């Protein structure tokens, strides 16, 4: 299976690349800076240099052509301003979805955020981030060319993963290690029966594979 990940140098993406390559998938990660390439190679992924804030639809589509699945895991980052929430968290997500559809890559998984809502009130940068994520999610959900799944993790931590999670349409607030987010993404991308679902994720008591099978059967 060939999987292309947007935001390939992110903390979740690097963990995911290691998991996918270890199980035998062919993985490519889209990055903005060439110096990030070695980290991707170490994780077992092919680095693809492309700035999703300035790239054309045709350029991104070309990078996706021949893939079996696409994962959007890019983000402007906590230190970025309101403008980049729009250009990355919304704009790049929309571009990547359109490019996947144009390239014929139907399986599409999005890493969003708990609380994402296009109508989220407030004037702080984080409020803008939740609106941008919500707008991107709404766009993906309305996209007829994609078999999408949207994952909304709770508060991300760098604690060691436990492999035990709670994955539901609504979980309530809670933390979750990035290790476990990556493990859930690896299961979701391989479980097309989760297409059409928006799921929240926090730490819990169900093994990752059981949690994903449970939501896929609902």
TISEGU-621337 format. One record per residue (C-alpha): residue number from 1; residue in three letters; z negated, y negated, x. Coordinates in Angstrom, 3 decimals. Each point is the difference from the previous one (the first is absolute). Layout:
! residues N
<rec NUM,Ala,<Z,Y,X>>
...
//
This chain:
! residues 218
<rec 1,Unk,<0.000,0.000,0.000>>
<rec 2,Unk,<0.939,-3.436,1.385>>
<rec 3,Unk,<-2.430,-2.750,-0.956>>
<rec 4,Unk,<0.377,-3.705,0.797>>
<rec 5,Unk,<-3.156,-2.132,0.033>>
<rec 6,Unk,<0.040,-3.792,-0.306>>
<rec 7,Unk,<-2.795,-1.570,2.009>>
<rec 8,Unk,<0.161,2.839,2.487>>
<rec 9,Unk,<-2.548,-1.494,2.401>>
<rec 10,Unk,<-2.711,-0.556,-2.596>>
<rec 11,Unk,<-3.321,1.800,0.224>>
<rec 12,Unk,<0.739,2.272,-2.950>>
<rec 13,Unk,<3.631,0.515,1.022>>
<rec 14,Unk,<-0.846,1.206,3.515>>
<rec 15,Unk,<-2.452,2.524,-1.426>>
<rec 16,Unk,<2.609,1.112,-2.531>>
<rec 17,Unk,<2.683,0.354,2.652>>
<rec 18,Unk,<-2.223,2.341,1.980>>
<rec 19,Unk,<-0.645,2.137,-3.077>>
<rec 20,Unk,<3.632,0.173,-1.063>>
<rec 21,Unk,<1.389,0.747,3.447>>
<rec 22,Unk,<-2.675,2.667,0.566>>
<rec 23,Unk,<1.118,1.843,-3.116>>
<rec 24,Unk,<3.626,-0.116,1.113>>
<rec 25,Unk,<1.453,-2.979,-1.848>>
<rec 26,Unk,<2.459,-2.369,1.649>>
<rec 27,Unk,<-1.664,-3.409,-0.119>>
<rec 28,Unk,<1.328,-3.493,0.656>>
<rec 29,Unk,<-2.133,-3.136,-0.059>>
<rec 30,Unk,<1.391,-3.486,-0.529>>
<rec 31,Unk,<-1.588,-2.524,2.385>>
<rec 32,Unk,<0.484,-3.710,0.746>>
<rec 33,Unk,<-0.706,0.035,3.730>>
<rec 34,Unk,<1.570,2.261,2.619>>
<rec 35,Unk,<-3.265,0.285,1.950>>
<rec 36,Unk,<-1.497,1.924,-2.921>>
<rec 37,Unk,<2.467,2.828,0.542>>
<rec 38,Unk,<-2.060,1.992,2.482>>
<rec 39,Unk,<-2.869,0.313,-2.469>>
<rec 40,Unk,<2.389,1.467,-2.569>>
<rec 41,Unk,<1.479,2.440,2.505>>
<rec 42,Unk,<-3.517,1.139,0.890>>
<rec 43,Unk,<-0.608,0.606,-3.716>>
<rec 44,Unk,<3.168,2.083,-0.188>>
<rec 45,Unk,<2.154,-2.585,-1.782>>
<rec 46,Unk,<3.326,-1.619,0.828>>
<rec 47,Unk,<-0.391,-3.790,0.243>>
<rec 48,Unk,<2.559,-2.033,-1.979>>
<rec 49,Unk,<0.135,-3.700,0.881>>
<rec 50,Unk,<0.517,-2.091,-3.141>>
<rec 51,Unk,<-1.746,-3.123,-1.303>>
<rec 52,Unk,<-0.351,0.471,-3.751>>
<rec 53,Unk,<-0.665,-3.724,-0.440>>
<rec 54,Unk,<3.493,-0.929,1.218>>
<rec 55,Unk,<2.128,3.157,-0.287>>
<rec 56,Unk,<2.800,0.355,-2.518>>
<rec 57,Unk,<0.110,2.616,-2.729>>
<rec 58,Unk,<2.910,1.675,1.780>>
<rec 59,Unk,<-1.897,0.187,3.298>>
<rec 60,Unk,<-3.090,1.599,-1.535>>
<rec 61,Unk,<2.129,2.371,-2.073>>
<rec 62,Unk,<1.715,1.200,3.162>>
<rec 63,Unk,<-3.374,0.895,1.526>>
<rec 64,Unk,<-0.908,1.979,-3.130>>
<rec 65,Unk,<3.264,1.872,-0.388>>
<rec 66,Unk,<-0.464,3.758,0.319>>
<rec 67,Unk,<-3.763,-0.111,-0.634>>
<rec 68,Unk,<-1.693,2.225,-2.567>>
<rec 69,Unk,<-2.838,-2.422,-0.708>>
<rec 70,Unk,<-1.123,-3.559,0.710>>
<rec 71,Unk,<-3.550,-1.304,0.324>>
<rec 72,Unk,<-0.854,-3.703,-0.150>>
<rec 73,Unk,<-3.129,-0.522,2.100>>
<rec 74,Unk,<0.713,-3.485,1.327>>
<rec 75,Unk,<-2.320,-2.950,-0.421>>
<rec 76,Unk,<-0.331,-3.549,1.220>>
<rec 77,Unk,<-3.485,0.732,1.333>>
<rec 78,Unk,<-3.391,-1.565,-0.673>>
<rec 79,Unk,<0.555,-2.959,2.337>>
<rec 80,Unk,<3.265,-1.116,-1.582>>
<rec 81,Unk,<0.368,-2.959,-2.342>>
<rec 82,Unk,<1.161,-0.208,-3.592>>
<rec 83,Unk,<3.666,-0.373,0.930>>
<rec 84,Unk,<0.152,3.404,1.701>>
<rec 85,Unk,<-1.649,1.678,-2.957>>
<rec 86,Unk,<3.146,-1.020,-1.859>>
<rec 87,Unk,<2.505,0.907,2.722>>
<rec 88,Unk,<-1.570,3.324,1.011>>
<rec 89,Unk,<-2.304,1.352,-2.697>>
<rec 90,Unk,<2.427,-0.934,-2.769>>
<rec 91,Unk,<3.379,-0.820,1.562>>
<rec 92,Unk,<0.207,2.833,2.522>>
<rec 93,Unk,<-1.230,2.509,-2.592>>
<rec 94,Unk,<2.729,-1.077,-2.420>>
<rec 95,Unk,<2.665,0.115,2.733>>
<rec 96,Unk,<-1.101,3.454,1.150>>
<rec 97,Unk,<0.090,1.344,-3.560>>
<rec 98,Unk,<3.491,-1.371,-0.575>>
<rec 99,Unk,<1.169,1.347,3.358>>
<rec 100,Unk,<-1.373,3.457,-0.744>>
<rec 101,Unk,<1.812,0.075,-3.339>>
<rec 102,Unk,<3.242,-1.182,1.599>>
<rec 103,Unk,<-0.309,2.680,2.688>>
<rec 104,Unk,<-0.572,2.686,-2.632>>
<rec 105,Unk,<-3.611,0.662,1.041>>
<rec 106,Unk,<-1.694,0.588,-3.333>>
<rec 107,Unk,<-3.466,1.109,1.166>>
<rec 108,Unk,<-1.941,-3.182,0.605>>
<rec 109,Unk,<-3.720,-0.378,0.697>>
<rec 110,Unk,<-1.708,-3.390,0.203>>
<rec 111,Unk,<-3.333,-0.833,1.616>>
<rec 112,Unk,<-1.384,-2.746,-2.215>>
<rec 113,Unk,<-3.538,-1.292,-0.493>>
<rec 114,Unk,<-2.717,0.523,-2.542>>
<rec 115,Unk,<-0.064,-3.056,-2.231>>
<rec 116,Unk,<3.699,-0.798,0.467>>
<rec 117,Unk,<1.100,-2.006,-3.028>>
<rec 118,Unk,<2.853,-2.501,-0.425>>
<rec 119,Unk,<-2.305,-2.039,-2.243>>
<rec 120,Unk,<-2.997,0.029,2.364>>
<rec 121,Unk,<-1.697,-3.421,-0.160>>
<rec 122,Unk,<-1.254,-2.129,2.869>>
<rec 123,Unk,<1.242,-2.195,2.819>>
<rec 124,Unk,<-1.366,1.804,3.057>>
<rec 125,Unk,<2.320,1.848,2.384>>
<rec 126,Unk,<-1.336,3.377,-1.153>>
<rec 127,Unk,<0.711,-0.961,-3.610>>
<rec 128,Unk,<3.586,-0.664,1.026>>
<rec 129,Unk,<0.104,3.351,1.759>>
<rec 130,Unk,<-1.050,1.840,-3.163>>
<rec 131,Unk,<2.615,-1.899,-2.031>>
<rec 132,Unk,<2.713,0.787,2.554>>
<rec 133,Unk,<-0.924,3.676,0.026>>
<rec 134,Unk,<-0.115,0.046,-3.783>>
<rec 135,Unk,<3.442,-1.596,-0.252>>
<rec 136,Unk,<1.428,2.500,2.472>>
<rec 137,Unk,<-1.553,2.911,-1.893>>
<rec 138,Unk,<1.441,-1.262,-3.278>>
<rec 139,Unk,<3.443,-0.266,1.572>>
<rec 140,Unk,<-0.143,3.549,1.350>>
<rec 141,Unk,<-1.247,1.385,-3.326>>
<rec 142,Unk,<2.971,-1.572,-1.782>>
<rec 143,Unk,<2.511,1.349,2.534>>
<rec 144,Unk,<2.219,2.612,-1.602>>
<rec 145,Unk,<1.351,1.235,3.318>>
<rec 146,Unk,<-3.311,1.292,1.353>>
<rec 147,Unk,<-2.427,2.868,-0.564>>
<rec 148,Unk,<-2.969,-2.124,0.954>>
<rec 149,Unk,<-3.709,0.565,0.494>>
<rec 150,Unk,<-2.340,-2.941,0.652>>
<rec 151,Unk,<-3.260,0.607,1.858>>
<rec 152,Unk,<-2.792,-2.578,-0.223>>
<rec 153,Unk,<-2.792,0.794,2.463>>
<rec 154,Unk,<-3.441,-1.543,-0.183>>
<rec 155,Unk,<-1.724,-1.699,2.935>>
<rec 156,Unk,<1.578,1.385,3.172>>
<rec 157,Unk,<-2.246,1.174,2.823>>
<rec 158,Unk,<0.531,1.473,3.452>>
<rec 159,Unk,<-2.571,2.729,-0.603>>
<rec 160,Unk,<1.135,3.531,0.776>>
<rec 161,Unk,<1.734,1.548,-2.967>>
<rec 162,Unk,<-1.851,2.605,-2.011>>
<rec 163,Unk,<2.995,1.402,-1.856>>
<rec 164,Unk,<-1.960,-0.517,-3.231>>
<rec 165,Unk,<1.259,-2.629,-2.429>>
<rec 166,Unk,<0.096,-1.244,-3.563>>
<rec 167,Unk,<3.573,-0.631,-1.153>>
<rec 168,Unk,<0.487,-1.173,-3.576>>
<rec 169,Unk,<1.715,-2.655,-2.073>>
<rec 170,Unk,<-3.271,-1.949,0.175>>
<rec 171,Unk,<-2.802,0.924,2.386>>
<rec 172,Unk,<-2.081,-3.146,0.143>>
<rec 173,Unk,<-0.777,-1.760,3.277>>
<rec 174,Unk,<-0.965,1.841,3.150>>
<rec 175,Unk,<0.847,0.537,3.658>>
<rec 176,Unk,<2.465,2.476,1.462>>
<rec 177,Unk,<0.795,0.800,3.656>>
<rec 178,Unk,<3.530,-0.770,1.160>>
<rec 179,Unk,<0.175,3.624,1.197>>
<rec 180,Unk,<-0.349,1.181,-3.596>>
<rec 181,Unk,<2.510,-2.540,-1.309>>
<rec 182,Unk,<2.554,1.372,2.469>>
<rec 183,Unk,<-0.799,3.578,-1.042>>
<rec 184,Unk,<0.506,-0.879,-3.669>>
<rec 185,Unk,<3.300,-1.729,0.757>>
<rec 186,Unk,<1.242,3.082,1.842>>
<rec 187,Unk,<-0.771,2.108,-3.072>>
<rec 188,Unk,<1.431,-2.517,-2.479>>
<rec 189,Unk,<3.348,-0.369,1.737>>
<rec 190,Unk,<0.363,3.772,-0.168>>
<rec 191,Unk,<-1.027,0.170,-3.679>>
<rec 192,Unk,<2.798,-1.423,-2.165>>
<rec 193,Unk,<-1.987,0.874,-3.131>>
<rec 194,Unk,<-2.093,-3.117,0.730>>
<rec 195,Unk,<3.040,-2.228,-0.607>>
<rec 196,Unk,<-0.702,-2.732,-2.531>>
<rec 197,Unk,<-3.738,-0.142,0.759>>
<rec 198,Unk,<-2.099,-2.916,1.228>>
<rec 199,Unk,<-3.127,1.474,1.568>>
<rec 200,Unk,<-3.250,-1.365,1.374>>
<rec 201,Unk,<-1.673,1.682,2.966>>
<rec 202,Unk,<-3.564,0.014,1.314>>
<rec 203,Unk,<-2.168,2.534,1.772>>
<rec 204,Unk,<-1.167,2.799,-2.248>>
<rec 205,Unk,<-0.611,3.718,-0.237>>
<rec 206,Unk,<3.454,1.544,-0.472>>
<rec 207,Unk,<2.054,1.287,2.941>>
<rec 208,Unk,<3.145,-2.083,0.440>>
<rec 209,Unk,<2.406,2.769,-1.033>>
<rec 210,Unk,<-2.062,0.809,-3.100>>
<rec 211,Unk,<-0.213,-3.676,-0.986>>
<rec 212,Unk,<3.762,-0.450,0.268>>
<rec 213,Unk,<0.751,3.213,-1.904>>
<rec 214,Unk,<-2.412,-1.124,-2.723>>
<rec 215,Unk,<1.743,-3.329,-0.634>>
<rec 216,Unk,<3.427,1.650,0.263>>
<rec 217,Unk,<-0.954,2.345,-2.798>>
<rec 218,Unk,<-1.147,-2.721,-2.390>>
//
